[in-house]
Amino acid sequence: MEFVQVVSVENMRKSDARTIAEHTPSAELMYRAAQGIFNSAKFVGRVAIVCGKGNNGGDGYALACILCKNGFTPTIFRASDGFSKDGLYYYKTAMSLGAEEMPMSQAAFTGFDIVVDCLLGTGFSGELKGEMLEAVEQINMTNAYVISADINSGINGDTGVCSTAVNSDLTVSIGSFKTGLFLNDAPYYIGSVTNCDIGISLIEDEYKLIDYSLLHMFEGYGSLVMTAEEFFEKYGYEPSKCNVARCVEEISKKERRTVVVKTDHSAVIADLKYIYFCADYVINN
């Protein structure tokens, strides 16, 4: 049986680096990511793309290029100065193709139909501050349809912990699903999530994604089933520091039974053979 992969941020980072070193230029992967975002949603009307200075912002600039080539005139909002190397290339290209730019001071997003969150990627941890916090708060006040690139800005890509984050209607994971899309706070910020494969071969086979409808199959027959709150209270883990998947795996092996830790919308499961993730907001491609 072919399982969809769920991975740690470190695994994704190393796998991405190896793919770039051995197979595919980073600019090509960035364009594939942008194409995946474009293909995952129905773009209509006026589109705003809110970009940070890293590669997540670069995905946004590449998306602006694709939108321009498809008859749109996207508006770019830069939340911070600076670009990644590939991001600068796509920013210049987007502007040459007719993309518009507005300052964040005018980012009320009034009149926009879609706002794309390309502020922060899966490497972010901690609390949002300054210009990034202001940008996230501005996005969260819009009535537009919100798409987050790879992960909602503000959410930790491994733990799913955040103090605040972008509330998305759709999150388009890039390469492989990350564990942080399913844990702790993440389920309450993500309307739906899908993944686009951009040709990155994973270094490590970590976790599996299963359909949420199968969750009940793991909850009977003597399984240890807990809410996330019960899990952290019982075992004394801190959400921001705990690798939930590995901890659940250890408990499963010690107890010699299936362990399920769940939120209202997602779950992580260890059944002695695999570690599974599931969520009721996953869109199956």
C-alpha positions, 0 to 999 in steps of 0.5 A: 500500500502506498502511503502519503508521507508526513515529515519533519522540517529537518527531513524536508530541509535536507531532502530539499537540499539534496534534490537541489545539489543532485537533480533540480535547481532551486529556482525550478523547485520554487516555480514548481511550488508556485505552480502547485499553489496555482493549481490547487485553488481557483483563482478569480478576481483581484489577488494580493500576495503578501511576501516575507524575505525568505523562500516562502516569499519567493514562492509568492513572487513566482506565483505572481509570475504565473498569475501574470501569464494567466491574465491576472494582475496580482498585487504584491505586498512586501512585509519586510525588506530583503529577498532570497536569491531566487525570490529576487529573480522572481520578484523582478520577473513578476514586476516586468510581467506587469505585477503591481506592488503596494506598501504594507501600510495600505494593506487593508486588502479591501477589494481583493478576492484572494489573499495569499500568505507567503510570509513565513515558511516551516522553519519559523518558531517562536512568537510573531513580532513587529512587521510580521505580526502586523502583516498576519493581523492584517490578513486575518481581518480580510474577508477575502479567501486566504491561501497559505503557502506551505504552512500558515505563517506563525505556526511551528512546522514541527509542533503546530504550536503558535501564539497567533497565525494566519487563518487560512481557508486553504493551506497548500503544503509544498513537497510533503505534509509537515507534522506541524500541520496536524498538531496542537494549534494548527487544526484551529487555523487551517480551513483545509490542507492539500499537498503538491509534490514538486519532485523532492525525494525524501531522505528519511521515511518518517510518518504516514497519512491516513484518511480521517474516516479510518480513525475509529479503527484505531480507537477500540480493542484496548487502545489508549486514547487521549485528547492532546490536553490529556496527553500533555497533562498526563506525561508532563510534556511541553507542546512547544518542545515535544515531538508528539510523534516520537513520544506517542511511539515510545508510549505505544511500545512501552504499553504494547498497544495502539496509542491515539492522541487527538484534537477536535480535528486531527490525530496522531496514532502509533500502532507498533508498526507505523506512526500515522497522522490524520485530519478532517481538513485534508483534501485528497488529490 
